[in-house]
Structure formats: C-alpha cells, structure tokens
Amino acid sequence: MDLESIWQAVRERSWPAAPPDLGAWALLILLGGAMLVAVPPLWRVARLAITVVHELGHAVIGILVGRRFTGFVVNGDMSGHAVTVGKRRGFGRAVSAWAGYPAPAVLGAALVQVSSSGWAGTALAAGLVVLALSLPFVRSGHTLAVVAGALAVLGAVWWFAGPTGAATLCLGAGVLLLLGAWRHLGAVTRGGRRKDDPQQLAELTGLPAWLWNLTFAVVIAGASWRAWRAIADGGLLEWLW
C-alpha cells in the first residue's frame, strides 16, 4: 500500500459516516459498561481508563490556562497523578486541580453523543492523537504499558472494525467513563485523603472540600443527563418500545 492509499484510508476512517444502527447491541453495551463498574474484579482493570482520563483532564486544562505539563503516572493500585508547573496558587492552579474528577464524565457524555451521530471514527482518531501525544509525558513503565495498550485497542478498532465497531466502542467507553466518574466521586467523598483533589482545592482556595465535591457532582450529573438525552434522541434503544 503506497502513501497515497494509506492517506486515503486514514481519511475514510476519520471522516464522519452515516450513523450505524446498533439495534439490540446497544442494550448489551450499556449493561456491559455497568458490569465493568459494578463487578469488583472487572472494575480493578476498567478503572485504568478512568484514571488516565482523570490525569489527562488535569493536563489539558492546565495547558489551556497557561501551565506547563511535565508528566503523569498511573500507579499499580490504579491511582495516579499529573504534574503541571506554574504558579503555586491562583486561578490556573485551582482550575487544573479541579478538572480531574469531571473529565471522565464530560468525555463519556461526548462519546455517547458521537456513537449515534456518525462521528465515532473521528472521535477515535482524535483519541489516538491525544494518546500518542501523551506518550512523551509518561513517567513510569506501568503508565507506558497502560497508554500503549489503550493505543493498540483504539487503533485496532478504528482501523479494522468500521463505523459500527467505532460506534460500539464509543458507546461502551462513554458508559464506562460516566459510571466510573460517579464511582470515583463516591470514593473520594467517603474517604478523601489530604493529597486528593478536593482537599488540595480546599487548601488552595479556603473553600471546604465538600463544596468542591458538590461541584463535581453537578458537572457529572449534567454530563449524565446529556448522555441519556443522546441515547434517547439517537434512537439507540428505540427497538425496546
């Protein structure tokens, strides 16, 4: 395959296509996403996706507000941290610290939206670019393995599975990220530690940690509502009734 053919294939896979009809598969995908979050052995693996998006949420917002992203780590216990360099206090520091918990829900809602709109291939292509750009910033072998694995899965689905496969992955990943965002929030609300984001925000701003948890809940609830509207309006479960 020459370069022109490869470029054409990339364009075809990245360009919006006719929305696929997932039919009864949509319900199975939704149930599968729920099981990944609800079943402890599955959750121990699936939460890697939540952690990666959480840390990249810190990084992306930090960059947007003028901070310098220097690296991130996903630990063996599935926790993680990202480092952005800039002023120790102030708006930029606070908003970059805040961005982690809402990030999975916001991305999850967007993925659910694109799964029924024909933009799933474009979304996967964008995800591949973001993950590839993040590789120079990984700061541990475990993190490298996680990001490389995600790249392999996304790349294989994007290249070989066609629009239906891309839409299936977007819907499943979106449900996982949304439900995982709620579970992450529940965990930090029940037993937050000093190094967790709400406590850091309390130290940075003087506002209590519970108030920051409330802002996380509001954003995650809004994202969940938007995802549900996308599922209903997109006809993903139309066959049920």
N, C-alpha and C positions, 0 to 999 in steps of 0.2 A: 504494500500500500504506500503510495507516494505522499509527499507532504500535502499536496492539494486535496487528495482524497481524505487524509486524516483531518484536515481543517474542516472539510465539508461534513464529515461525520460528527465532529465536535459541535459544529453549528446546528446540525439537525437535532442532536440530543439536548442542546441548551436552549433552543428556540421554543416558545410556547406551542403546545399542541392542543388538539381537541380534548376536552375533559373526558377521562375514561369513566366507564360505568363499573364501579366496583361491586355493585349489587350486594348479595348476601355476605360477601367477603368483608364489607365494611363493619358489620356487627362483630365478626370474628376478630378483626383487627382491634376494635375497641375493647373487646373482652381480653385479648392478649395483652394490650397495654396495661389494663387494670391488673392482670395477674402478675406482670413484671414488677409492679409496685407493691402488691399485697402479699406476695409469697416471699418470705424472708430469704431463702437461698437464691431466688431469681433477683430479688432486689439488691443483694450484695454485689451482683455483677452489673445490673442495669443502672444503678445509681452512678456508675462511672460517667455515663452520658450527662447526668445532671451536674456532676462536679465539674466536668470540662466546660460546659456552657456557663456555669456559675463563674468560674475563674476567667473565662474569656469575656464575660459580661463586665467584670471589673476592668479588664484590659481595654476593651473597646471604648467604654465610657471615659476611662482615664485618658486615653489618647485624644478623644474628642474635646475634653476640657483642658488640653494642653499639657498633660503629664506624660512622662516617658515610660513606656512599658519595657521592663527589663527581663521578665521571665515568669514562668508559672510551674507549679508542681502538682501532680495528682499522687497522693500518698497511697501506700498499700492498704490502709484502712478505709480508702475511698474518700477521705477528706482531701483538702487541697488549699493552696494559697497562690495568689498572684501578687507581683510586686510592681508598683508604678512609682516613679521617682518625681518629686516636685515639692511644693510647699508642704510642711508637716501638718498644717491646719488650713482652714478656709474652705470655700465652696468646692473647689476641684477635688480636694482630698475627701470631703464628705460625700459628694455625689458618686465618686468612683467606688467608695466603700459601700454605698447603698445599692449599687447596681447588681450585685451578685445574686441575691435571692429572687428578684423579679425576672432576671434574664431568662431562665428556662421556661417560665410561663409565657412570656412575651414571644419568644421564638416558637414555643409549642403552638400557640394560637395562630401564628403566621403559617406554620407548616400545615396545620389542619385546613386553613383557608386555601392554600395553594393546591392541596391534594385534590380538590374538586373544581379547580379553575383552569387546569391545563398548564400551570406554571411549575409543576413539580420538577421537571427536568432542569429548568432554570434554577430552581432553589437548590437542587443537589449540586449543580455546577458551582453555584456561589459558595456552598458549604465546602466543597473541595478546595476552592481557592483560599478560603479563610483558614482551613486546617493546614494547608500547605504553607501558608504564610506564618502560621504559629510554630512550625517545626523549629526554626532557629531559636525560639524562646523557651523550649522545654529545658528543664533543669534537673532531670533525673531519668534513669533508664526506664523506670516504670511508666513515667509520663510519656516518654517516647514510644513505648510499646502501645499505650492506650491510643495516642493520636494516630500512630501508623495503622493500628487496627481499624480505627474509625475511617481513615482514608481508604483502606482496602475495601471495606464493606460499601461505603458510599460510591467509590469508583466502580466497583463491580456492578452494583445495581444501576447506576447511571449509564454505564456503557452497554450492558448486556440485557437489562430487563425491560427496556422500552417504557413508554408513558405509563402503562398500567403498573409496572413494577415500581417506578419512581413515585407514583401517587400512593401506592400501598406503603412504601417506606415513609413517605412524608406524613401520612395519616398516623401510622403506628408510632413514629418518633414524636409527633406532636402530642398524642395522647400520653405517651410516657413522660415527656417533659412537663406537661401540665400537672398530671397527677403526682409526679415526682417533686414538683415545686411545692405542692401542698404538704407532702410528707416531710420534705426538708424544713419547711416553715414550722410544722408541728414539732419537729425535733428540737429546733433552736428555741422555740417558745417554751417548751417544757424544761429544757436543761441547758440554757445558754452558758457558755464559758466566757471568760474575760477576753479571749482572743477572737471570739465570734463577732460577726459584723455588727449586730445590734449593740453589743457592749462597746465596741470601738466607736460607733456612731454616738453613743451616749457620752463617751469621754471627749469626743471631738466637738460636740455641739452643746452639751449640758442638758439635752432633752433625754427623757428616760428611754430605756431600751424597749419597753412595751409599746411606746408610741411608734418607734421605728418598725416593730413587728406589725403593728396595725397598718402602717403604710404598705408594707409588703403584702399583707392580706388583701388590701383594697386593689392593688395592681393585679395580683394573681386572680382575684375574683373577677375583675374586669376582663382579663385575658380568657378566663374560663367561659364567661358569658359569650364573648365574641366567638370562641371556638364552637360553642354549642349552636349559635346562630348560623355559623358557616356550615355545620353538619346538617342542620335542618333546611336551610335555604339551598344548599347544594344538592339536596336530594339523596344524600348518602344512605339514609335509612328509609327512603320513600317506599321501598318494597314491603316494609313492615305493615304499612297501613294504606 
